[in-house]
Amino acid sequence: MTTGNEGFEILDPATCLELLGTVEIGRLAWAGSDGRVQIRPVNFSLAGSDMIIRARSGSILATARANLPVTFEADDLEPGLEVGWSVLVLGTIEDLGSTPEAAKLGESVHPWARGNRPNVLRIRAGEVTGLRVRPHEGEIIVVRLDPDGEE
């Protein structure tokens, strides 16, 4: 990790993946055949360096089946303190089909949206980058406790 003069900390890929494991929603983006960019919020889970999502029939599933490149972004921001992080993943997306692996991976994703999302998709990370905005020197630092009360 390195810190620039602007107060941004450039995150290494391992730190980016660690941060992704702390949130459950991100945004999936891709350019369709007409060149228009689509962006959708998705619930996800991590499986190593891959993001797992579940989808219904529609544009996300069609993107996976067309082997289009995708961009995935997730963040955690605290506007009151002007701190946070953002991770960007460039990669590919694939439909895992009806395999035992897909069923197992699909159980780790809990979609917020109502309705059936039977298709399990995997985003394979190609490039992983991230930035973090740290508190200004001498300001409050937020510490989040896990459910057991540990840091």
ROBA-231327 format. One line per 10 residues: number of its first residue (from 1); for each residue x, y, z of C-alpha. Coordinates in pm, whole numbers, always signed. Last residue first. Layout:
N
NUM = X/Y/Z  ...
This chain:
151
151 = -1180/-596/+1635  -1366/-832/+1867  -1720/-778/+1999  -1843/-1122/+1888  -2051/-968/+1607  -1738/-806/+1462  -1644/-464/+1584  -1597/-169/+1352  -1335/+87/+1451  -1385/+443/+1324
141 = -1087/+676/+1360  -1151/+1031/+1477  -924/+1305/+1346  -565/+1393/+1439  -429/+1344/+1087  -708/+1346/+830  -897/+1020/+812  -786/+783/+534  -930/+770/+183  -876/+422/+43
131 = -814/+327/-316  -842/-1/-500  -724/-217/-786  -791/-575/-898  -711/-684/-1255  -823/-1016/-1401  -1081/-1122/-1146  -1306/-1405/-1255  -1669/-1309/-1202  -1866/-1627/-1138
121 = -2237/-1669/-1208  -2500/-1882/-1039  -2838/-1886/-1213  -3139/-1969/-994  -3232/-1614/-896  -3594/-1653/-781  -3780/-1348/-671  -3730/-1071/-422  -3420/-855/-427  -3180/-871/-133
111 = -2989/-1162/-281  -2810/-1390/-31  -2500/-1541/-192  -2312/-1826/-20  -2567/-2087/-130  -2480/-2015/-494  -2128/-2147/-443  -2258/-2489/-339  -2513/-2509/-620  -2258/-2392/-877
101 = -2003/-2652/-763  -2269/-2925/-785  -2323/-2821/-1147  -2628/-2664/-1307  -2463/-2388/-1508  -2160/-2195/-1386  -2247/-1896/-1606  -1929/-1698/-1663  -1811/-1342/-1609  -1482/-1191/-1714
91 = -1256/-944/-1543  -1185/-594/-1426  -1225/-547/-1051  -1250/-206/-885  -1229/-152/-510  -1340/+162/-327  -1254/+273/+23  -1382/+508/+288  -1330/+833/+473  -1500/+1174/+472
81 = -1597/+1142/+841  -1966/+1214/+788  -1956/+1058/+441  -1848/+713/+566  -1794/+504/+253  -1764/+131/+190  -1705/+32/-169  -1774/-222/-438  -1701/-220/-809  -1721/-491/-1074
71 = -1623/-437/-1436  -1719/-683/-1704  -1577/-834/-2022  -1840/-1005/-2239  -1850/-1385/-2260  -2192/-1380/-2432  -2336/-1627/-2175  -2227/-1404/-1888  -2377/-1095/-2052  -2703/-1282/-2118
61 = -2719/-1374/-1749  -2674/-1010/-1650  -2929/-892/-1908  -3211/-1123/-1811  -3294/-1463/-1667  -3250/-1440/-1291  -2912/-1388/-1137  -2694/-1511/-854  -2350/-1367/-788  -2009/-1510/-702
51 = -1702/-1286/-700  -1372/-1463/-762  -1043/-1399/-575  -1097/-1689/-337  -1470/-1748/-345  -1616/-1411/-249  -1984/-1338/-206  -2215/-1119/-405  -2530/-909/-399  -2572/-712/-718
41 = -2633/-350/-815  -2659/-313/-1192  -2469/-97/-1439  -2523/-108/-1816  -2299/+77/-2060  -2437/+138/-2407  -2205/+26/-2685  -2482/-139/-2891  -2334/-484/-2823  -2369/-412/-2452
31 = -2101/-252/-2238  -2061/-397/-1891  -2100/-295/-1527  -2163/-490/-1204  -2212/-290/-888  -2145/-409/-535  -2328/-560/-241  -2216/-797/+32  -1941/-608/+212  -1647/-716/+432
21 = -1502/-974/+191  -1444/-699/-65  -1205/-541/+187  -989/-855/+200  -992/-872/-180  -865/-513/-203  -600/-580/+62  -469/-874/-144  -477/-666/-465  -262/-383/-320
11 = -433/-64/-214  -339/+289/-319  -395/+516/-20  -549/+845/-115  -462/+1153/+91  -387/+1371/-211  -11/+1338/-161  -29/+969/-239  -18/+685/+10  +122/+347/-82
1 = +0/+0/+0
